[in-house]
């Protein structure tokens, strides 16, 4: 997008996994006449439902949802493809007088959506195939040697992310971190309001543990087994948290008890990185913080609070966000604002 263009207005409901993004997105889409765009790298795939906590099909019927179930399990996808599709959707939704509302926790996708791609990030299919054949532990050791700065920022349990990083280094003769530093993510493609749930780590970890129990009860193991039977065990999304561990269980490497414990452990580690990103990124980029006038009310809600109280608070938050969004970006310039709420 050219710097002189009037930047489209978007909302991004972000934050760590299991922090309640889906529920708020549905309420906000009704409040603002919005359409929801997925920004989760696994929910893009068909059949990966339980492990990705994909919103149920019936809940998508009243509000249009985009970039969910658009790929077959064997297809490859990257952030550049996502950026292209997302930019097109924003223009389309905004042209119809509706509000684009992104929902998901992929910090890489969010950064690229807002700031564009680093020009240096190339690809090398031959190198990628060679890297794919190697053990994850060996790949992580290579990346730690070549780009230790990046290792602090990405999920090292996600083989696809590690392979992509090594592929970029090999094809461009430079580290991913150096390319990111050179790009610096200074340009802003949108007038964006980012909504974050300022959930405590203790409560978040409790919710993660419960989510893992629910996923196993809902059939994560059988879902994973069906995907492997129908599409093989090389599907990109099978390397993500939940499916990776379930695959090991199916091959006899983990008991069911160990499976649940490992998924919860890896999810908590991933959530910790997400929390760190949202604690540091706004300060580093100079994004403006908008005060939440309802924080004190929500701080009194506990896990035992009634559904009515929780729904009432969510309605209040959605109304508050609606008012903030209406006054966003008077001059049409690229800008990013953060609105934090507590739940």
Steps between C-alpha positions, in 0.01 A plus 500: 500500500626846416572730792262766366199266483221520754564189708206265560381456857520153652463332837727219620390289797827345606678365806606158627328173426195419717445865599142530370549664160222313319219599737589869484536491122143378453360770728710772338406394147133540592566838665697641204343319204830327446637194323757275663834409342699215651862575587595155628737296282337162580132591472565576133509122442198275453447217753732649765212597727539378857874559542482853359194592711326598178169678545208261451335506159156595635645808674632627165161512334375839622829683444722452193834335583797505264826305461369197690501157330646633176785250456525123468720342771783423257532856363779733607437858604712790620469847643547664159195316367307598809587869460379501141167335585445714808566831320249404232237408761544829687436697181197287414341514846562872543360573153170348615485730801593231751782473754783246452562327833807277518501231768793279597828467682767474229735787584700452178187526285388807696836675454503433127135602463576836662847571363550293186762241412875518527631515143798279586297190589549270201425130450686192384282193445793260466651621827159485667455135402846418635424672830162328528674162501708586806415447865349801681766497772776525237319785324456692825870460579587640156269797545634573848848512351403717201237733649476479881299825510222346292494188721376717787202615294360196315345171610790255479256210528349602167716327240344696214606831657854373568533367144374828355753697703789280388376512140496880512851509642629257236335671205596855599839457666387692804305446820127553532563731794730718288238522226234594755727763654568650158129503412425627854124476440468878492238539226141451613246374247185556707325704762489215748337460838646197677289346777686301766375304799734591788446161659728398786746220432350290780149521358625448146686183594188369673301561184765331287497191720121485475506551125740208457271276706204611288686438173588146600143435613366637170714261296837657416663158472241363260503822297878477463481133409237570231716776347802269488297217346350726233793732423818345643722622783678777307219757518650836606248557780580164660817669628302745711441471875235240577524311173874442531458339841191303392703361208764380747230338711360317198848368418540367855748760624267652761233361732168686510593651837837615366323635190277736699787614720727571203235692303425715805870560564577598141190720481598682819847561359349637181259721696791635704668615177176663388468683832859620470436626146195703604680638804799620297384566143268799568775681693762420237278629217356797688140388462251709694318347797130572552363485853229245573235663718348163592814331638402542864167330446655202329773459762221400739384214278631158598488158341173441687332820376169443329475478122262798511765717669765387254275563199405841637863594535576377149216717370644799685845436357360464147311828537812674631708365211234613253523856629881496486502357148257765374743774599809325368719648229350841428775576247501157336868438573650167602486463878476228760317526832475243781192447714548260791222346703504255789302180506 
